[in-house]
Amino acid sequence: MTPVPAAAGRNTKSAVGLNRVGPRGFQAAGIACGIKAAAGVKDLALIYSAVPARVAGLFTRNRVKAAPVLATRQRVRRGICQALIVNSGNANACTGAKGLQDAEAMAQLTADALHIPHQQVLVASTGVIGHPLPMKRIEGGIPALVAQLSPDGFADAAEAIMTTDHNRARGD
């Protein structure tokens, strides 16, 4: 039996609370690695579980699916994951075989940095459609992202995946 973090089966409100600390056993981080044009704007996020966790997902039925959707759907079918890496500013959609290679590379680079199997890393992207990912920037950002993982990093991760949102949600 695969261990699951204690908070995984709890109500999200009680597990997360108003202080924006994530569930027990999980850490997160969000950094600016230069995907977005504006300097210093967070655009790369990571959520990490100390142990492999159960995962489920719902995916689009649209005929056009972005590369991260294709890569992550296969991993979710296994039912176990340990990390989720997300970039914003570039959707990695309508990018063909190169986009799928980049999504797989994001998973592999993250897995290597965390010392976990690449099959346990989910990938998501949000942003502009039809442009290749700036992989050199992402490659350079992943080690910094892993170094900043913290149980208190969920607000930074949330900020890093914002696209057109201009106001951060408040916990009041």
N, C-alpha and C positions, 0 to 999 in steps of 0.2 A: 504494500500500500504506500502510495506517495504522500509524504507529509504536506499538509496545507497550512498556511499561516493561520493562527488562531482567529484573527478577525475576519477571515474570508467568508464565513457563514453568517456574520452579523449584519444587522441593519446598517446601511452606509452612514446614516446620520450619527448613530451612536459610536460607530467605529472611527469616524473621521473627526467629529466634534467641530466646534466653532473656531478652534485655534489652528485649523488647516493642517494639522498633522495627520498623515495618512494612517492606514491600518497598521497594526503591529506586524513587524516582519518586513515591511515595505519601506523603500527609500526612493527619493526622486531628486531630480536636478533639472535646471533649465539654464541655458547659456546662449550668448550671441556668438555665432561662428561665421557670420558673413553671408548667409543665404539671402537674407533680406537686404535691400539696398541701403536702408537707413542704418548708419553706424550705431553699434551698441544695442540694437533691438534684439531681444532674445528670439531665437529661431530653431533651437534644437533642444529636445526634452528627452528624458529617460526616466522610466519607472522600473524599479528592480525589486524582486522578491528574494529574500534570503534563501528560500527553498523553492523548488518547483511547485507551482500552483495550478489548480484546475482552471481551465479557460473555456469560454464559449463565445461565440460571435454570430452576429447577423450581418450579412453582406448584401450588397446591391444585386438585383437580378438584371440590371441593365446589360445589354450586350457589350457595351464599352466599359471595361474595368481597368482602373489604374494598376500599374505594376505592384505597388504595395498591397493592394487588395488581393491580387492573385497569389503573391508570396505568403501573405498572412493567412489567407483562407486555408492553404495547405497545412500550415503549422497548427492552426486552431483545430483542424480535424484530429490531430493527435491528442487533444484534450489537456495538454500540459504546456505551460510556458513559465518563464522566469523573468523575462524583461520585455519592455515595450519601448522602442525608440521612435520618436516622432519628429519630423521637421516641418516647419511652416515657411511659407514664402514660395514654395514650389511643390505642386501636386504630384509630380512624377507621373502624370497621366498623359496618354497619347504620345508616349515616348518609345514605343516598340520594344524590341529585344534589349536595347541598351538600358531602358528604364527598368526592366526586370533584372538585368545584371546589376544595376545600381542598388535596387532594393535588396537583392541577395547579398551584395557587398556590405550594405549597412548592417544587415543581420550578422554577417561574419565578423566584421570589425568590432561590433558591440560584444559579441560572444567572446572574441579573443581578449578584449579588454576586461571582461568580467570573469573569464575562465569558466565559461559554461558552454554547453552544446549549442551550436548555431540554430538548431531546429527549435530551440526554446526561446528564440528572440522574435518577437512580432515587430512589424514595421508599418508605419503609417506616415502619410505625407498630406499636407494641405497647402493650397496656394494656387499659383498661376499654372495653367494647363499648357502642355505642349513644349515645354522647355526642359532640356536635360538637367539633372541635378548637378550642382557644383561639388562633385565628389571630393576634390582636394580639400575644400573647406570642411566638409563633413568628416573626412578622415582625420583632419587636424583637430576637429572639435570633440570627437568621441573620447579621447583620453582625458581631456579637461572635464568633460561631462561626468565621466565615471569618478574622477577625483572629487567632484563636488556632491556626489550622492549623499543624502542626509534624510533622516526621518522628517525633517522640517523643510524639505525642498519642494513640496507639492505646489506651493504658490508660484515658485519660479518655473516649475514645469508647466503649470497652467498658463502662465504668461507667455512661455515659449511657443505654445501651440495656437495662440490667438492669431487670427488672420485679419478680418476687418473690424474686430471688436476694438472699441476705443476706450471703454471703461472697464476696469477690473471689477468683478463682482465682490460685494462686501459680505462679510459673514454676520451682519446684524439681523 
